[in-house]
Amino acid sequence: MLEEVFHELDCCITAPQGFTAGTAACGIKADHIQDLAILASDVPCVAAGTFTTSNARAAPVLLCQERLQSGKAQALIVNSGNANCATGQQGMQNAYRMTELVATHLGLDNTLILCSSTGIIGYQLPMEKLEVGVKQITLSKEGGKDFSEAIMTTDTYPKRLGLEFELDGRTIRLGGVAKGSRMIYPNMATMLSYLTTDAALECNWLQSELRAAVADSFNMISVDGDMSTNDTCILFANGLAGNVPLNASHPEVGRFQTALRYITKFLAYELARDGEDATKLMTVHIHSAYNKDDAVKAARAVTHSSTWNHALADDDPNWGRVVAALGASGCTFQQDQFDIFFGEVQVVKQGIAAPYDQQEAQAAIAGHEVIITIDLHLGHSQATAYGSVLKAGCQ
């Protein structure tokens, strides 16, 4: 059904009308690696963002939170290799300076420029290098792929996707990129993600819808249990598709919501799959929870359990550790009702061991991707979480 509605595009964040991007190697990283990127729209956008809940937020996060109060933005500059975090007042001045450089380079209103940084904490940005690098950047429709690579740090491959679909009699495009493979859990990750669309969206609805999409995607991944200082997800909507602005009452709003959830879940899945030192990707499906909060608690508890992570790393189908994680999660739980499946193998039925073959259960968790399904038989809510299984010594 999804394939009939959405057409996947390879050019990610520059796929929507009016968006361009460009990159440069300004010397923050060694070996002339692309480490500076700019994304811009031809016209001002309605924009919204979600950010780390850490009390040690990096300077660019504080800047973005301040400027997005207006609900408008037009461009973004991102550097990798340096987080600009724990850098004091100088770090804030450097964040503002980054946006000024872009405003001058592109001839835009400085208050509509956002910035992000990712990399090592505690070092001041080499602003003289950034000043040279910004001047070297030329924006183009083909620059989306380079953008997705320039923002990477320890990632082993870029995460990107574009979608095209019909809405309100118009062709709509939605693109996204993300980076991150360490310090992932909870409430987003050591991750940056940027989404672009040429759809027209009402500002207040956009903010609530982005929060909901992030809650079901980036907030449901875990690699190592550490929260970052720079987590950022921003959605830019420039309205150039010419549709009637979307809000909760628009008759076709569900199509955009589905596309947004599809792309954020895809990017979240790829982040978890590329977790640093990961040997496997664990997908945990919770069915029939008492309510949504319980479903989320249960799914997160299993992906975050260190003892279950150790068992998976050793190909040990020790389902008792899953039960322990569920019991400690705080979700509503009946000991004589829940079922657990490893792949297609049911290992627990109504709270006790099911009759299963140990070798089949072991085979079900031995691959690079492990699917765990848990039915709590208590309601109608569900959730899915993704977790990286780290190799021995990294857990």
C-alpha positions in Angstrom: 0.0 0.0 0.0 2.8 2.4 0.9 4.6 1.9 -2.4 1.3 2.8 -4.2 1.1 6.2 -2.4 4.7 7.3 -2.0 7.5 7.3 -4.6 11.0 7.2 -3.0 13.5 9.7 -4.3 17.3 9.6 -3.9 18.0 13.3 -3.6 16.7 13.7 0.0 16.5 17.2 1.5 17.0 19.0 -1.8 14.2 17.0 -3.5 11.4 19.5 -2.5 11.0 22.6 -4.7 13.2 25.6 -3.7 15.7 23.8 -1.5 19.5 23.7 -2.3 22.5 22.6 -0.3 26.3 22.8 -0.5 29.4 21.6 1.5 33.1 22.4 2.1 36.1 20.9 3.8 37.1 23.8 6.1 39.6 21.9 8.2 37.7 21.0 11.4 38.3 17.4 10.4 41.6 16.2 9.1 42.4 14.9 5.6 40.2 17.4 3.7 36.9 15.7 4.7 33.7 17.6 4.1 32.8 19.1 7.5 30.7 22.1 6.8 27.3 22.2 5.1 24.6 24.7 4.3 20.9 24.1 3.5 18.7 26.9 2.2 15.3 27.6 0.8 14.5 30.1 -1.9 11.9 31.6 0.3 11.3 31.8 4.1 9.8 28.7 5.6 7.5 27.7 8.3 9.8 25.8 10.6 9.7 23.7 13.8 12.2 21.8 15.9 12.7 19.3 18.7 15.9 19.2 20.8 17.8 17.4 23.5 16.2 17.5 27.0 19.7 17.6 28.5 20.4 20.5 30.9 23.8 20.8 29.2 22.6 22.0 25.9 25.1 23.1 23.3 25.3 26.7 22.0 23.7 25.9 18.6 20.7 24.2 20.3 20.1 27.3 22.4 20.3 29.5 19.4 17.8 27.3 17.4 15.4 27.2 20.3 15.5 31.0 20.5 15.0 31.7 16.8 12.4 29.0 16.2 10.0 30.8 18.6 9.1 32.8 15.6 8.1 29.7 13.7 10.2 30.8 10.7 13.6 30.0 9.2 15.2 30.0 5.7 18.6 28.4 6.0 20.8 26.3 8.2 24.6 25.8 8.7 26.0 22.7 10.2 29.6 21.8 11.1 30.9 18.3 12.1 33.9 17.5 14.2 33.3 20.0 17.0 30.1 20.2 19.1 30.5 23.8 20.3 29.3 22.6 23.8 30.6 23.5 27.2 32.2 26.5 25.5 30.7 29.3 27.5 29.8 32.8 26.2 32.4 32.5 23.5 30.7 29.4 22.2 27.4 31.3 22.0 29.1 34.2 20.1 30.6 31.7 17.7 27.1 30.1 17.1 25.7 33.6 16.2 28.7 34.3 14.1 28.1 31.1 12.1 24.6 32.4 11.1 26.0 35.9 10.3 28.4 34.3 7.9 25.6 32.5 6.1 23.4 35.6 6.0 26.2 37.6 4.4 27.1 34.8 1.9 23.5 34.2 0.8 22.1 37.7 1.3 19.5 36.5 3.8 17.9 37.9 7.0 20.3 36.7 9.8 17.3 36.0 12.1 16.1 33.3 9.7 19.4 31.4 9.9 19.8 28.4 12.2 22.9 26.4 13.1 24.0 23.0 14.4 27.3 21.5 15.5 28.3 17.9 16.2 31.5 16.3 17.3 33.9 16.7 20.3 32.7 18.6 23.4 34.7 21.3 25.1 36.6 23.0 22.3 36.0 26.4 20.7 35.1 26.4 17.0 38.0 27.4 14.8 36.1 30.4 13.4 38.8 31.5 11.0 38.4 28.2 9.2 34.6 28.4 9.2 34.8 31.9 7.7 36.9 30.6 4.8 34.8 27.5 4.4 31.4 29.3 4.2 32.7 31.4 1.3 33.7 28.3 -0.6 30.2 26.8 -0.5 28.1 26.9 -3.6 24.5 25.7 -3.2 22.8 23.4 -5.8 19.9 21.0 -6.2 22.4 18.2 -6.3 23.9 19.1 -2.9 21.6 17.1 -0.7 23.8 13.9 -0.8 26.9 15.8 0.0 25.1 17.5 2.9 24.1 14.1 4.3 27.8 13.1 4.3 29.3 16.3 5.6 27.2 16.1 8.8 28.5 12.7 9.8 30.9 12.0 12.7 31.3 8.3 13.6 28.6 7.2 11.2 29.7 4.5 8.7 27.2 5.6 6.0 24.8 8.5 5.4 21.1 8.3 6.3 18.8 10.0 3.8 15.5 9.6 2.0 13.1 11.5 -0.2 9.4 10.9 -0.9 7.0 12.2 -3.5 3.2 11.9 -3.3 0.0 13.6 -4.3 -1.9 15.8 -1.9 -4.6 18.4 -2.5 -4.2 18.0 -6.2 -0.5 18.9 -6.0 2.8 17.0 -6.1 4.4 17.1 -2.7 8.0 16.2 -1.8 9.4 15.5 1.6 13.1 14.8 2.2 15.2 14.0 5.3 18.7 13.3 6.4 20.1 12.2 9.8 23.4 11.4 11.5 24.3 9.7 14.7 25.7 6.4 16.0 26.7 7.0 19.7 25.1 8.5 22.8 21.7 7.4 21.6 18.9 7.2 24.2 16.4 8.5 25.2 14.6 11.5 23.7 16.4 11.6 20.4 20.1 10.9 20.3 23.6 12.2 19.6 21.8 12.9 16.4 21.0 15.7 13.9 18.1 15.3 11.6 16.8 17.8 9.0 13.5 17.5 7.1 12.4 19.6 4.2 9.1 19.8 2.3 7.5 22.1 -0.3 4.1 21.5 1.2 2.3 24.5 2.8 1.8 23.8 6.6 0.3 25.8 9.4 2.9 26.6 11.9 1.2 25.5 15.2 0.1 22.2 13.6 3.6 21.6 12.2 5.2 21.9 15.7 2.7 19.4 17.3 3.0 17.0 14.3 6.8 17.1 14.4 6.8 16.3 18.1 4.4 13.4 17.5 6.6 12.0 14.7 9.8 12.3 16.7 8.1 10.6 19.7 7.4 7.5 17.5 10.8 7.4 15.8 13.9 9.2 17.1 12.7 8.9 20.7 12.3 5.1 20.3 16.0 4.2 19.5 18.7 3.2 21.9 22.4 2.3 21.3 24.2 2.9 24.5 22.0 4.6 27.1 23.7 8.0 27.0 22.0 11.3 26.1 23.7 13.9 24.0 24.0 17.7 24.3 23.3 18.6 20.7 20.3 16.5 19.6 18.3 18.4 17.0 15.5 17.7 14.5 14.2 20.6 12.4 11.5 20.6 9.7 11.4 23.3 7.1 8.3 23.8 5.0 8.4 26.5 2.2 4.9 26.0 0.7 6.1 26.2 -2.9 3.9 23.2 -3.9 1.0 25.6 -3.6 -1.4 23.4 -1.7 -4.0 24.7 0.8 -2.0 24.9 4.1 -2.2 21.7 6.1 -3.7 21.6 9.6 -5.5 19.0 11.7 -8.8 19.6 9.9 -7.5 19.3 6.3 -9.3 16.3 4.6 -6.0 14.9 3.2 -3.7 15.7 6.2 -3.4 12.0 6.9 -1.3 11.5 3.8 1.3 14.0 4.9 1.3 12.5 8.4 1.9 9.1 7.1 4.8 10.3 4.9 6.4 12.2 7.8 6.1 9.1 10.1 7.5 6.9 7.3 10.6 9.1 6.8 11.4 9.7 10.5 11.0 6.0 11.3 13.2 5.1 8.4 15.9 7.5 9.6 15.6 6.3 13.2 15.9 2.7 12.0 19.1 3.5 10.1 20.6 5.3 13.1 20.1 2.3 15.3 21.4 -0.1 12.6 24.6 2.0 12.3 25.2 2.2 16.1 28.9 2.4 16.9 30.3 -1.0 18.0 26.9 -2.6 17.2 26.8 -6.2 16.0 23.0 -6.5 15.7 19.9 -4.4 15.4 17.1 -5.3 17.8 13.5 -4.3 16.9 11.0 -4.7 19.7 7.3 -4.6 18.9 4.8 -4.2 21.7 1.2 -5.2 21.1 -2.0 -4.8 23.2 -0.6 -2.6 25.9 -3.0 -0.9 28.3 -2.2 2.5 26.9 0.4 4.2 24.6 2.6 5.2 27.5 2.8 1.6 28.7 3.6 0.4 25.2 6.5 2.9 25.0 7.8 2.1 28.5 7.8 -1.6 27.7 9.5 -1.3 24.3 12.2 1.0 25.6 12.9 -1.1 28.6 13.7 -4.2 26.5 16.0 -2.3 24.0 17.8 -0.6 26.9 18.3 -3.7 29.1 22.0 -4.3 29.5 21.5 -7.9 30.6 19.4 -8.7 27.6 21.9 -6.9 25.4 24.6 -9.2 26.7 22.5 -12.2 26.0 21.8 -11.2 22.4 25.5 -10.5 21.9 26.2 -14.1 22.9 23.2 -15.5 20.8 21.6 -16.6 24.1 17.8 -16.8 23.9 17.5 -16.1 27.6 13.9 -14.7 27.5 13.9 -14.4 31.3 15.9 -11.2 30.9 13.2 -9.8 28.6 10.6 -10.6 31.3 12.8 -8.9 33.9 13.0 -5.8 31.7 9.2 -5.7 31.2 8.5 -6.1 34.9 10.8 -3.3 35.8 9.6 -1.0 33.1 6.6 0.4 35.0 4.1 -0.6 32.4 0.8 -2.3 33.4 1.6 -6.0 33.4 -0.2 -9.2 34.1 2.1 -12.1 34.8 -0.3 -14.7 33.4 -1.2 -13.0 30.2 1.8 -11.9 28.1 3.4 -13.7 25.1 6.9 -13.3 23.8 8.2 -14.3 20.3 11.8 -14.3 19.0 11.2 -14.0 15.3 8.5 -16.6 14.6 9.4 -18.7 17.6 7.1 -18.3 20.6 9.2 -18.6 23.8 6.6 -17.5 26.3 2.8 -18.1 26.3 0.6 -16.7 29.0 3.5 -15.8 31.2 5.3 -19.2 31.2 7.7 -21.0 29.0 6.1 -22.1 25.7 7.1 -25.5 24.2 9.8 -24.4 21.8 13.0 -25.8 20.3 16.1 -24.2 21.9 18.1 -24.3 18.7 15.3 -22.6 16.7 15.1 -19.9 19.4 18.8 -19.4 19.2 18.7 -19.2 15.4 16.0 -16.6 15.6 18.3 -14.2 17.4 21.6 -15.1 15.8 21.3 -12.9 12.7 22.3 -9.2 12.3 18.6 -8.2 12.8 16.6 -9.5 15.6 12.8 -9.1 15.9 11.1 -9.4 19.3 7.4 -9.3 19.6 5.6 -9.0 22.9 1.8 -9.2 23.3 0.7 -7.9 26.7 -3.0 -8.7 26.1 -4.2 -5.7 28.1 -5.5 -3.1 25.6 -5.2 -1.8 22.1 -2.0 0.3 22.2 1.3 -0.6 20.5 4.8 0.8 20.1 8.0 -0.2 18.3 11.6 0.6 19.6 15.0 -0.1 18.0 18.2 -0.9 19.8 21.7 -1.7 18.9 23.3 -4.8 20.3 26.9 -3.9 21.1 29.8 -6.2 20.9 31.5 -7.5 24.1 33.4 -4.8 26.0 31.3 -2.0 24.6 28.2 -2.5 26.6 
